Amino acid sequence: MTLPKGSDFLPPWPLRSGHLQTMLSSSGVRRVLLPRRARTVVEGAEHVMVGGGGDVRLSGAFTAQQARPEARGLAVLFHGWEGSVDSTYVLQTGSRLLADGWDVFRLNFRDHGDSHHLNEALFHSCRIDEVVRALGEIAERWPARPMALAGFSLGGNFALRAALQAPKLGIPLTYALAVCPIIDPAEGLFSLEKQAPWFYQAYFMQKWRHSLKVKQSLFPQHTYFELAELKQNLRGLTEALVLRHTDFDSLEAYLDGYSVAGETLRELTLPATIMTARDDPVIPVNAFEQLKLPSNVELDIARYGGHCGFIRGWDMTSFTDDYIAARFNAVADAR
């Protein structure tokens, strides 16, 4: 079986812009234009809570497949920063995997989706331990095997870090795939500030500020931010919240805390795939080219696709659906 490669993705000319791909990927226009089959994963979904250790609770949604007498396996999906289990790309990928006979679990990170009320402490990107513990509980409660994980953007970063930890903790994760993952957070933050067009930072900041305000309204007894901090740019607000709410003594230490750059992934023992696009305007491609990876990790850099876009045409479907499904199915068929 020949698996699709990033080089196979060749969208029509207007969609060869990395900026257009990126803007369309999470746009309301795309959600409207997507065919109905791209949302079937929400039908009959069971909304559940899973534990993240201690009193931590994370929300998610489980959908059992109906396409086969027995599930191919369990697919777990991680959204990106300020996304959720209902993000367009998560629904589209989940629906594709469901059609191929996978049970699908979509996990919300802390303070994403409608989960702000579940935990008093704020989300930050170094909270990998609670995500890995949740992954372990998911594996126990829904035992279809193999168990395969896919994440997008920040979710791709979490997926790679979870894959590093899973074998040591006895979590039966078989395969991980990261689409446009954050590799070097310090470089990515700099890119958004200095290189990417202004509207990317504006988009993320609008969503993040709204999320923080929701959190504050739910826990009025807790001071999450000062108004002056909320008005700062991405770097300033990140640094203020890191110093206020984490044990890191600097922004640099925090960013390094969830980096998977350089040789970090050398110890990854699971089969894994990292897919990105050379024209991604959010995460610089040179961070991927500098990775030191073991032979079991596939690095696939497409020419086009933007940031988590890979939109094939005006039906707004994504090349990543077939890409992820083909690799997940190959893992299942190899057992």
C-alpha positions as CSV (number, residue, x, y, z in Angstrom):
1,M,0.0,0.0,0.0
2,T,1.4,3.4,-1.0
3,L,0.7,6.1,1.5
4,P,0.0,9.6,0.5
5,K,2.8,12.1,0.8
6,G,2.9,15.8,1.3
7,S,4.3,16.2,-2.2
8,D,1.0,14.7,-3.6
9,F,-0.9,17.8,-2.4
10,L,-1.2,20.2,-5.3
11,P,-4.2,22.5,-4.9
12,P,-5.6,24.7,-7.7
13,W,-3.8,28.0,-8.2
14,P,-5.8,30.3,-6.0
15,L,-5.3,27.9,-3.1
16,R,-1.5,27.7,-3.4
17,S,-1.2,30.7,-1.1
18,G,-0.1,29.7,2.4
19,H,-2.0,32.7,3.8
20,L,-5.2,31.8,2.1
21,Q,-4.9,28.1,3.2
22,T,-4.3,29.3,6.8
23,M,-7.1,31.8,6.9
24,L,-9.6,29.3,5.4
25,S,-8.6,26.4,7.6
26,S,-10.6,27.7,10.6
27,S,-13.0,30.1,8.9
28,G,-16.7,30.2,9.2
29,V,-16.9,30.0,5.4
30,R,-15.3,26.7,5.5
31,R,-17.6,25.3,8.2
32,V,-20.6,26.4,6.0
33,L,-19.3,24.9,2.8
34,L,-18.1,21.6,4.2
35,P,-20.2,18.6,3.1
36,R,-22.5,17.1,5.8
37,R,-20.4,13.9,6.0
38,A,-17.6,16.1,7.5
39,R,-19.7,16.5,10.6
40,T,-21.0,13.0,11.2
41,V,-18.6,12.5,14.2
42,V,-20.9,14.7,16.3
43,E,-23.9,12.4,15.7
44,G,-24.4,10.1,18.7
45,A,-21.3,11.5,20.4
46,E,-21.1,10.8,24.1
47,H,-19.8,13.8,26.0
48,V,-17.6,12.7,28.9
49,M,-15.1,13.8,31.6
50,V,-11.7,12.2,32.0
51,G,-9.3,12.6,34.9
52,G,-6.0,14.4,34.5
53,G,-4.6,13.5,37.9
54,G,-5.6,14.8,41.3
55,D,-8.7,16.9,40.9
56,V,-8.0,17.8,37.3
57,R,-10.9,17.1,34.9
58,L,-10.8,17.4,31.1
59,S,-13.8,17.1,28.8
60,G,-14.1,15.2,25.6
61,A,-16.4,13.4,23.2
62,F,-16.5,9.8,22.2
63,T,-18.2,8.5,19.1
64,A,-18.4,4.7,18.4
65,Q,-18.1,3.7,14.8
66,Q,-20.9,1.9,13.0
67,A,-19.1,1.1,9.7
68,R,-17.7,-2.3,10.7
69,P,-18.6,-5.3,12.9
70,E,-15.6,-4.4,15.0
71,A,-13.7,-1.1,15.3
72,R,-10.3,-0.8,13.5
73,G,-9.1,0.8,16.7
74,L,-9.4,4.0,18.8
75,A,-8.4,7.3,17.3
76,V,-7.7,10.2,19.7
77,L,-7.6,13.8,18.3
78,F,-6.0,16.9,19.9
79,H,-7.1,20.3,18.7
80,G,-4.9,23.4,18.5
81,W,-4.5,26.5,20.7
82,E,-7.9,28.1,21.4
83,G,-9.5,25.3,19.3
84,S,-11.8,22.6,20.7
85,V,-13.4,19.2,20.1
86,D,-15.7,21.1,17.7
87,S,-13.1,22.8,15.6
88,T,-13.7,22.3,11.9
89,Y,-10.5,20.3,11.3
90,V,-11.2,18.0,14.3
91,L,-14.7,17.3,13.1
92,Q,-13.6,16.7,9.6
93,T,-10.8,14.3,10.5
94,G,-12.9,12.6,13.1
95,S,-15.7,12.0,10.6
96,R,-13.3,10.6,8.1
97,L,-11.8,8.1,10.6
98,L,-15.3,7.2,11.8
99,A,-16.3,6.3,8.2
100,D,-13.2,4.0,8.0
101,G,-14.3,2.1,11.1
102,W,-12.4,3.9,13.9
103,D,-13.9,4.7,17.3
104,V,-13.1,8.4,17.8
105,F,-12.2,10.3,21.0
106,R,-11.9,14.1,20.8
107,L,-10.2,15.7,23.8
108,N,-10.5,19.3,25.0
109,F,-7.4,20.7,26.7
110,R,-8.0,22.6,29.9
111,D,-9.9,25.9,29.3
112,H,-10.8,25.0,25.7
113,G,-14.2,24.6,24.3
114,D,-16.7,25.0,27.1
115,S,-14.5,23.5,29.8
116,H,-13.3,26.7,31.6
117,H,-15.4,25.9,34.6
118,L,-13.8,22.5,35.3
119,N,-10.5,23.6,36.8
120,E,-9.6,26.7,38.7
121,A,-5.9,27.0,37.5
122,L,-5.3,28.3,34.0
123,F,-4.3,26.3,31.0
124,H,-0.7,26.6,29.8
125,S,1.3,24.7,27.2
126,C,3.5,22.8,29.7
127,R,0.5,21.0,31.2
128,I,1.5,17.8,29.4
129,D,1.2,15.5,32.5
130,E,-2.6,16.0,32.8
131,V,-3.1,15.3,29.1
132,V,-1.0,12.1,29.3
133,R,-2.9,10.9,32.4
134,A,-6.2,11.6,30.5
135,L,-4.8,9.6,27.6
136,G,-4.2,6.7,29.9
137,E,-7.8,6.9,31.2
138,I,-9.1,7.0,27.7
139,A,-7.2,3.9,26.8
140,E,-8.7,2.1,29.8
141,R,-12.3,3.2,29.2
142,W,-12.4,2.6,25.5
143,P,-10.2,-0.4,24.9
144,A,-10.4,-0.7,21.0
145,R,-6.9,-1.3,19.7
146,P,-4.7,-0.1,18.1
147,M,-4.8,3.3,19.7
148,A,-3.6,6.1,17.4
149,L,-3.2,9.8,18.1
150,A,-3.3,12.8,15.9
151,G,-2.9,16.5,16.8
152,F,-2.9,19.8,15.1
153,S,-0.6,22.8,15.7
154,L,-0.2,23.0,19.5
155,G,-2.2,19.8,19.7
156,G,0.5,18.3,17.4
157,N,3.1,19.4,19.9
158,F,1.1,17.8,22.7
159,A,0.8,14.6,20.6
160,L,4.5,14.3,20.2
161,R,5.2,14.9,23.9
162,A,2.5,12.4,24.8
163,A,4.1,9.8,22.5
164,L,7.4,10.3,24.2
165,Q,5.9,9.6,27.6
166,A,3.2,6.9,26.8
167,P,5.5,3.9,26.6
168,K,7.2,4.7,29.9
169,L,3.7,4.9,31.6
170,G,2.3,1.7,30.1
171,I,-0.2,3.6,27.9
172,P,-0.9,1.4,24.8
173,L,-0.4,4.1,22.2
174,T,0.6,2.6,18.9
175,Y,1.2,5.6,16.6
176,A,1.2,9.4,16.7
177,L,0.8,11.9,13.9
178,A,1.4,15.7,14.2
179,V,0.1,18.2,11.7
180,C,2.0,21.5,11.6
181,P,3.1,21.1,15.3
182,I,4.8,23.8,17.2
183,I,8.4,22.7,17.3
184,D,10.4,25.6,18.9
185,P,7.9,27.8,20.8
186,A,10.4,30.7,21.1
187,E,11.0,30.8,17.4
188,G,7.2,30.5,16.7
189,L,6.4,33.4,19.1
190,F,9.1,35.5,17.3
191,S,7.7,34.5,14.0
192,L,4.2,35.6,14.9
193,E,5.5,38.9,16.2
194,K,8.0,39.8,13.6
195,Q,7.5,37.8,10.4
196,A,3.8,36.8,10.1
197,P,1.2,39.4,9.0
198,W,-0.3,41.3,11.8
199,F,-3.7,39.7,11.5
200,Y,-2.5,36.3,12.7
201,Q,-1.4,37.7,16.1
202,A,-4.6,39.7,16.2
203,Y,-6.7,36.6,15.6
204,F,-5.0,34.5,18.3
205,M,-5.0,37.4,20.8
206,Q,-8.7,38.1,20.3
207,K,-9.6,34.4,21.0
208,W,-7.2,34.2,23.9
209,R,-8.4,37.4,25.6
210,H,-12.0,36.2,25.3
211,S,-11.0,32.8,26.9
212,L,-9.3,34.6,29.8
213,K,-12.3,36.8,30.4
214,V,-14.6,33.7,30.4
215,K,-12.3,32.1,33.0
216,Q,-12.3,35.3,35.1
217,S,-16.1,35.5,35.1
218,L,-16.4,31.9,36.3
219,F,-13.9,32.3,39.2
220,P,-14.4,35.9,40.3
221,Q,-12.5,35.3,43.5
222,H,-9.3,34.6,41.6
223,T,-7.2,37.3,39.9
224,Y,-6.0,35.8,36.7
225,F,-4.8,39.0,35.1
226,E,-4.6,42.8,35.5
227,L,-6.4,44.8,32.8
228,A,-3.1,46.4,31.8
229,E,-1.6,42.9,31.2
230,L,-4.6,41.9,29.1
231,K,-3.9,44.8,26.8
232,Q,-0.3,43.7,26.1
233,N,0.8,41.9,22.9
234,L,1.3,38.2,22.6
235,R,4.8,38.2,24.2
236,G,3.9,40.6,27.0
237,L,0.7,38.8,28.0
238,T,2.3,35.4,27.8
239,E,5.2,36.5,30.0
240,A,2.9,38.1,32.6
241,L,0.8,35.0,32.9
242,V,3.8,32.7,33.1
243,L,5.3,34.7,35.9
244,R,2.0,35.0,37.7
245,H,0.6,31.4,37.3
246,T,3.5,29.0,36.8
247,D,6.7,27.9,38.5
248,F,8.9,29.1,35.6
249,D,11.1,32.1,36.5
250,S,11.2,33.4,32.9
251,L,9.3,33.4,29.6
252,E,12.3,31.7,28.0
253,A,12.2,28.8,30.5
254,Y,8.5,28.3,29.9
255,L,8.9,28.3,26.1
256,D,11.7,25.8,26.4
257,G,9.5,23.7,28.7
258,Y,7.3,22.5,25.8
259,S,9.8,22.7,23.0
260,V,10.4,19.5,20.9
261,A,13.2,21.1,18.9
262,G,16.6,19.8,18.1
263,E,17.3,16.4,19.6
264,T,14.2,16.2,21.9
265,L,12.5,13.6,19.8
266,R,15.5,11.3,19.5
267,E,14.0,9.2,22.4
268,L,10.7,8.7,20.6
269,T,10.3,4.9,20.3
270,L,6.8,4.8,18.8
271,P,6.2,5.1,15.0
272,A,5.2,8.7,14.3
273,T,4.7,11.2,11.5
274,I,5.3,14.9,11.5
275,M,3.6,16.7,8.6
276,T,4.0,20.4,7.8
277,A,4.0,22.8,4.9
278,R,6.9,24.8,3.6
279,D,4.5,27.8,3.2
280,D,3.2,27.7,6.8
281,P,3.2,31.4,7.8
282,V,2.7,30.6,11.5
283,I,5.4,28.0,12.3
284,P,8.8,28.5,10.4
285,V,9.8,25.4,8.4
286,N,13.5,25.7,9.4
287,A,12.6,24.3,12.9
288,F,11.5,21.1,11.2
289,E,14.6,20.9,9.0
290,Q,16.8,21.1,12.1
291,L,15.1,18.2,13.9
292,K,17.2,15.2,14.8
293,L,14.8,12.2,14.5
294,P,15.1,8.4,14.9
295,S,14.3,6.2,11.9
296,N,10.8,5.4,13.2
297,V,9.7,9.1,12.9
298,E,8.7,10.2,9.4
299,L,9.1,13.9,8.6
300,D,7.0,15.0,5.6
301,I,7.2,18.7,4.4
302,A,4.7,19.6,1.7
303,R,5.2,22.6,-0.6
304,Y,1.7,23.9,0.0
305,G,-0.8,23.8,2.8
306,G,-0.4,26.8,5.0
307,H,-0.9,26.3,8.7
308,C,-3.2,23.2,9.2
309,G,-5.0,24.0,5.9
310,F,-4.2,21.6,3.1
311,I,-7.5,22.5,1.5
312,R,-8.1,20.7,-1.7
313,G,-10.7,22.8,-3.4
314,W,-13.8,24.9,-3.0
315,D,-15.7,22.1,-1.1
316,M,-13.2,23.0,1.7
317,T,-12.3,19.4,2.4
318,S,-8.7,18.8,3.5
319,F,-5.9,16.5,2.1
320,T,-5.0,15.7,5.8
321,D,-8.2,13.6,6.1
322,D,-7.0,11.0,3.6
323,Y,-3.4,11.5,4.8
324,I,-4.2,10.7,8.5
325,A,-6.8,8.0,7.6
326,A,-4.3,6.2,5.3
327,R,-1.6,6.1,8.0
328,F,-4.0,5.1,10.8
329,N,-5.5,2.3,8.6
330,A,-2.0,1.0,7.7
331,V,-1.2,0.8,11.4
332,A,-4.4,-1.2,12.0
333,D,-3.9,-3.5,9.0
334,A,-0.4,-4.3,10.1
335,R,-1.5,-5.9,13.3
